[in-house]
Amino acid sequence: MSTTIMEAELIEALSGDPALAYAGISTVAAAPNGVRLLRHGVALAVWRWRNGVFELMLPTSDEPVCTSETIAEALRHSRERFIAP
């Protein structure tokens, strides 16, 4: 699928997740592509659809910290990484 479609579906899934919302995490489209995760306006990470997988990029890294083949996996990784147990 196209980058635009996959990232739009990811924004919808992340934005609609009650656990992320409760933790103060919101999502916005990143330019030129990607899905930026924010906590109270501070950038946490960016998910990008690249080469058939979602890649999670942190502001402190030039390499993806993880990849996900599905939106469900990206959602699970987001919860695990950004919500305190």
N, C-alpha and C positions, 0 to 999 in steps of 0.2 A: 504494500500500500504506500501511498505518498506520505511524505514527511508531514505535510499540513494536516492530513486526515488523522494520522497516528497521534500527533501531538495534540490535536483538538480533542480526541477521545481521552487522552491522558489527563488533560486539564479538567475535563468533565469529571473523570473518576476521582482525581485528587481533590478537586473543589467540593465534591459531594460527600467526601468521607467525614463522618462526624468525629472520629478520633483525632484526625489532623486538625479539624476546625477547633475542637476543644483545647488542643495544645497551642492554639494561636497561629497555626500555619495556614497560609493562603497561597494561591498560585496565580501567576500572570504569564502571558506569553512573553518570551524573551526575543530580542531582535538579534540576528535575522531569523533565527529559529530556536526552538527550545521551550521548555516549561520551567520557569523560575519558581522555586519554593522560597517563601518569605516567612519569617516569624516576627510579627509586630513591625513589619517594614524592613527588616534586616535580611539580606540575602543569605540563604543557607546553602543552596545548591541549584544546579540546573540539570534537568533531564533532557537529553537530545535523542532523537530517532536517527540512527546512523547505521548503515549497512545491515538493516534488518533486525536491529536490537535497540533497546533504550539504553543509553549510557548515562550514568550519574556522575556529574562533575562537581567537585567542591571548589570554592573560591581559592583555596590554597594549593590546588593540584592542577597540573597540566594533563594528567592522565585520568581516565574514568576509574572511580573507586569500586564500581560494580556495574554489571550489565544485566538486563532483564529482557527476556524474549516476549513477555506478555505484559499487558497493562496490570493484571492482577499481581504479577511478581513485582513490578515497579511500585505499586501501592504498598505491598508488604515490606519491601526494602525501605520505603519512605517512613512507614510507621516504626520499623525497628531502629532505624538510624536517628530519627528526629523526635521521637516521643520517649521520654524517660520512663523506665519501668516502674 
